[in-house]
Amino acid sequence: MDKKSILLRNGLLVGVGNATTGDLLVCDGVIAEIGGEIAPEGDTEVIDATGCIVTYGLADVHVHLREPGYSAKETIESGTKAAARGGYTTVCAMPNLLPAPDAPETIAIEQRLIDEQAVVEVRPYATITRERAGREIVDVEQLRPLSVGFSDDGSGIQHEEVMREAMTRIAAADGIVAAHCEDNSLLHAGYIHDGEYAREHGHKGICSESEWGQIARDVQLAAQTACRYHVCHISTAESVEIIRNAKRTCDHITCETGPHYLVLTDADLQEDGRFKMNPPLRGAKDREALIAGVQDGTIEVIATDHAPHTAEEKSRGLKASAMGVVGLETCFAVVYTHLVRTGKISLEHAIALLCDNPRRIFRLGGGLRVGERADIALFDITTPYVIDSREFLSAGKATPFEGMEVYGRCRMTLFGGKKVWNEK
């Protein structure tokens, strides 16, 4: 038995059908054996996983690592260490960077930083349009082999003809569009949800149609072009219904939501920048519709939209703070505590949303199977803890879950059989 072998003993194995208690053996960086009682040999390191979920490394298809261009907010090193601490072994990096990854030479700049700094797998997006300006479509054929997909995240594509041409080209290259849907003409300088809190506190609101209007447009284009189409961070009841209806006839339309939209509403807002993100926290009916969408499979992915900013950028209250909150280090615990422990979804369904479905939709590979790269996460589901942003490895600290008691702390993460996170 090789000295690199690790035996995880007596964990709750999730990702091989129904959850089952057993052992998992890692040898030479791959999963060598799963299930039952496995006898250690030679210099195998034995780790007691009693009381822990053992699953394949989580995959987040919506992460902002901020490099190149915005390293004061986050670096690839700090962001991927945060990912490892949260149980993620694959993250897809959004392209609102400087320079934007809109050509082979600019995505190469990002890739060099990834190669130098990342402690987990990072798959970069290419932009849909040059400089994310919504006008000139990138060279899809050149960028397809270099990227996980195409997105102008942070900006909705305002012109239907541009999106139709982009989908046509991306479909021809067998790529995927990850769409940030936002109609600028409906924003009216809003910055939180156009709901009761905004009216009572004198804030400018963002209407729901600014999101669902573009989704309604795009699902028709996806059907016409046969483009694989994934909607980012949906937040409204109307968005859920539009996507539910579209999926009845198109099997290449998928979507994600974030944990904050499933747990919080605009009634939870405080005059604090850690509650400000785009899209904003919506109303109670939206949250219930999103939960129903998760339950019936309309929503197949939970992604964090991890979007770090400096402390100063998040210190200006709801009106003036930068949009975006961090989530890599809290997502599993929030989902487990508020959706699994409450009986809204099963543990197996949660792992599908956080691991298996994003890997399938974005063709990331991996799974809790013999022969796969040993990307493994262990989560303690028996011991509660309080979310404390001072512990975060991310350079960003703004979380709406600050002070929340949760279950599901990540105790260890392996990437290729190497410990990239190990809580002491």
N, C-alpha and C positions, 0 to 999 in steps of 0.2 A: 504493500500500500504506500502510495507516494506521500511525502511529508506535507504536501499541499492539501491533503484531504481534510474535510470538515464534516462532521456528523451532527446534524441537528436532530435532537432526540425528543420524541413525545410532543411534537407540536400539532396544532390543528391545521392540516394541510388543505388549502383552498385553491382550487384551480384544476383539479383532476376529477371533475364531476361533483358529487356531493362532498362537503367537507368531511374529512375523516382524520382521526388521530393516528399519528405514526411518525416514522423517522424519514429523514432525507439526507442522502450522502452526496457530497460534492468532492470531485476528484479531478485534478488537473484542469480546473476552471470550468468544468461542465457538470451537469446533474448526472450522477452515475446510477443512483438507485432511489426509488421513492416508495414509501409505504411499508407497513408492518414494522417489525423490530429488526434493525440492521446491526450486526455485530461489528464493532470497530476493530481495525487491524493496524498494526505498526504504529506509526506516529500520528494517527488520526486525532485531530482536536475534536473533543466531544463537547457540544454546547447544549445545555438543558433548555428546551423550548417549551416546557410545561407552562400552560397559561397563555401561550402566545399563538397567534395566527402565523403560519408560514405560507407565504404566497410568492408567486413570481414578482419581480420588481415592477412597481407601478409605472405607468406611462402617461405622461402629460403632454397633450398635443397643443397646448396654448400657454407658453411661458415667455416672458420677456427677460432676457439676460443682459440687455443694455449695451453690449459691446459688439462691434466698435461704436464709439461716439459718445457714450453716456456712462462712463465708468464710475462717476461719482455716485450714481444710483445703485449700480450693481456691477460686478465683474463676472465673467464666465466661471472663474474659480469660486467666488462666493456663492453664486447662484447654483452651481452644480453641487457644492457642499451642502447647501440648503436642501436641494433635491434629495441627496443621499440621506440626509437626516429625516426627511419625510417618507422614505421608503421608495423613492422614484429612482429607477435605473435608466430610463430613457425619457428625454424631454425634447420637445420640438420648439425651436427658438424663433420667435416672431421677428419680422423684418423691419420694424420701425427703428432703424439704426442709421448711423452716419459714418460712411456712406451706406445708402440702402443697397441691399443685395439684389440688384436689378440687372447684373451682367456677370459673366464668369469671373472677371477680374475683381469685382467688388465682393462677391460671395467668397472668393478665395481669401480675402482679408479676414473675414469672419471665421472661415474654416481654419486658418492658421492659429488664431486665438483659441479656438476649440481644441485643436490638436495639442497646444501648449498647456492649457489650463484645466480642461474638463476632467472631473473625477468620475463622471458617468457618461453614458452615450448622449450626445447632442446631435439632433438632426435639424439643420437650418431650413427655414422657408426662403424661397425667392419671392420677390414682389410680383404682383400681377401687372402693374404699370410702372413705367420709369419714375423713379423718385417717389413712388406712391402718390403721384399727382392725379391719377385717374384719367389720363388721356392716352398716352402712347403705350401700347402693350409691349412687354419685354419679349426677348427672343426665347420663346418657350422651349424650343427644341434644344438649345444650348444649355438651358438652366435645368431642364427636367432631370438629368442624371446627377446633378449637383445638389438637389434639394428634395425635401420630403413632400413639398406641395407648394402652392402659390397662394399668397395672401397679401392684401394691402391693409392688414390689421391696423386699427386706429383710424382708418378712413374708409367710409363706404364709397363704392364706385357709383357716382351720381348719374351717369349716362347709360341708358339701357343698351345702346348700340355698342358701347365699349365692353360692357359685360358680356353681351352676346358673342362678340368676336373673341374675347378672351376665353370663354367657355369652349367655343368651337376649336380654337387652337390647342387648349389644354386637353380637351377630350381626345383630339387626334394624337397627342403625345402620351395618352393614358396617364395623365396627371390628375390631381385633385385640387379643387378650389376650396379654400377655407375662408369664408366670407364674413367680414365685419359689415353688418347691415345697419346703415344709418343714413337717413335722408336729411341732408344739411338744411334743406328749406323748411323743415319742421322743428328745428332746434330752438330758434328764437332766444338764443343766449342762455338757454336753460342749463342747469348743472346738477339737479336732483330730480327725482320723479315728480311729475305733475300730479300730485296727490294732496291729501289732507295736510301732511306735514308742511309741504311747500306753501300752501295757502295760509296756514296758521302762523308761519314764521317768516313770511315775507320773502320767500326764495323764488327764483325763477325755475319753472319746471320743464322737464323733457317729456313730451307726450309719447305714449306707447306706439303710435303709428309711425314715428320716426324709425322704429325698428321693424315692425311687422310689415310695413308698406314695401320696403325693399325685399324682404323675404318673399312676399307674395309675387313680386316681379321675378325674382331669381329662380323660384322653383319652376315657373313656367319655362324660363330659359334653359334650365337644367334638363327638363323633359324634352325640349326641342333639340338640344345639342347632344344629349346623352352624356353630358359631362358629370363626372363624380363631383358631388357638391355637398359641402359640409358647412353648416351654419355655426358661427362662433357665438358663444356666451348669450344664448337666448334668455330673455327675462320676462316676457309678457305672455298672458293667457292666449292672446290672438296668435302669437308666434307658434305656440304649441299646436293649436288647432290647424293652422295653415300647413305645418310640416306633417302633422298626422294625416291630413287628407292627401297631401302630395305623395307620401310614402305608400299609399294604397295602390298606386299605379307605377311608381318609380322606385326601384330598389337601390338606386345610386344616390339617394338623398339622405343625409344624416345630420345630426346636430349635437351640440353640447350645451350644458349649462354649468354654472359654477356653484360651489357649496354655499356661498353666501346668499344666492337667490333661493335656495331650497330651505334655508333656516331663518333668514331675517326678512323683514319688510321695512317700508318707509316709516312704520310706527316705531321702529327701533333706532331711528336716526338720533344722533346727538350732534351738537355743534362742534364737530371734531372731524378733521380731514381723514381719519382712519375709516370713516363711513362713506367716503366719496370714491365712486368708481363709475366706469362707463361700460355697459349701460348701468343705470342706477338701481338701487334697491327699489322694488315696485310694491304694489299693494298686496293685501292678504289673498285676494282672489287669484292674483298672478302666481303667488307662491303655491297655492293649492293646485293650480293647473299644471305647474311645473312638476310637482310631486306626482300628480296623476300621469303626466307624460313620462316620467321615469318608470313608474310602475307598469305602464302598458307597453313600454319599449319604443315609444315615439322618440324619447331622448335616450340615446345609446351611450353617451359619454359624459362623465363629469370631469371637467378640466378646471385648473385653478385660475387661469388668467393672472398668474403671478406677475405683478407689475410694480416693482420697487421704485421708490423715489427717495430723495434725501429727506432728512428730518425737517429741514427748513421748508421744503416744498410741501410737506404734509402738515405744517403747523399753522396754516392760514385759515382754518375753519372750513365749513362746507362751501362757502362761496368762492374762495380764492385758492384753495389747495389744489394741487395737481390731482388728476384722475388716476386712480389705481391703488390696489392694496396687494399685499403679499399673501401667499397661500400654500406654498410647497410644504411647509413644515407643520401645517395644521389640517390639511384637507382630509387625510384618512380618518383622523380622530373625530373631526366634525361630522363626517358622513357616517361613521360607525355609531357615534353617540346619538345622533339625531334621526337617522334613518333606519339603522339596523336594530339598535337596542329598543327603539320605539315600535318595532314591528312593521314599519312601512315597507321595507324591502328585506330580502334575505341577505345573509352574509355573502353567499355565492353571487347574488345579483350585484352587490356592491363591488366585488372584485371584478366582475364583468365590466362594470361602468368605469372603473379606475385602471384596469389593466388589459383584460382580454379584448374588449371592443375597440378601444383606441389602437391597439396593436393590429387588429384585423383590418379596420377601416383604412388606416394609413400605411398598412403593409410594413409594419415595423419588425415583425418576427418575434420569436420568443414565446415561452409558455412553460408551465410547470410540467415538463415532460423529460424523460430520460434522453440525454444527448444534447439538450439545449444548453446554451451558455448559462453559467450559474449566476444569474441575476436574481437574488432572493432577498425578501424583506421579512423581518420578524416584528410583529406588533403585539404589545402587551395589552390584552383586553380585560384584564382583571383588576388593574390598579388605576384608580382615577388620578388625574393631575390637572393643574390649572395652567392654561395657556399664558405664557409670560414671554413677551417679545424680546426681553433682555437676553433670553437664551438663544435667540435665532442666530443662525449662521449667515443668513441673508443680510446684505447691507441695508435692506429695507426693513423697517420695523412696524409699519402701519397695518394693523389687522383689526377688523371689526369684531374679532373673537377674543380680544384681550380680556383676561380675567375669567373666561368661561371654563367650567369644569367639564372635562371630557375623559373618555376612555379611548385607548388605542395608540399609546406612545410607541414610536418606532424604536426598538431596542438595538437592531442591527440591520445593516444593508450590505449585501455582497454584490459586487459587480465583477463578473468573470471569475468568481471564486475569491476575489480579494475583498477584504473588509474596507469599505469606503465610509461606513459609519458604524460606530460601536459605542453605545452609551456605557460609560463607566459606572 
